[in-house]
Amino acid sequence: MTTISKADRSRLTIPGIENGHRYLVKEQSGGRWVQPEPHVKPRRKWAGPKRDLAEHLQALADGGLTIERNENSKKKVSPCRF
């Protein structure tokens, strides 16, 4: 099991850790391995959609998609509960 923990020197003393820093703790059969948390680049913010739903549907229709209502269907679909 792997977790990220914040160091608290008043509870557990491990040589080399700094109080308040975050560490990656991996539990293995021989004990636990503690290493500094890897630095991850922050993700870029999403700029939002480039097209709206109507434009996407129009592109699908231009590609040959057709949607038709089937009034003769014997199987009824219940309305969405969400």
C-alpha positions, 0 to 999 in steps of 0.5 A, a space after each residue: 500500500 502506498 500513501 502520502 504522509 506529512 512528517 510530524 517529528 513529535 510522533 515519529 523520528 526518522 533520520 533525515 525527514 523535515 517537519 511538515 514536509 510530505 513523504 511517500 510511504 510504501 508498505 512492503 513485506 520487509 517494512 516501509 520505505 519513506 521517500 520525499 513526495 515527487 514533485 508533479 507539474 501542475 496541470 494546465 487549466 482547461 480553456 473550455 469547449 471549442 464547439 457547442 453541442 449543436 456544432 458537434 451534432 451538425 458535424 456528425 450529421 454532415 458525416 452521415 449520421 441520421 436519427 429517426 424516431 421509431 413510433 412502432 416500437 413495442 419496447 417502451 423505454 422508461 424515462 431517465 431517473 437522473 
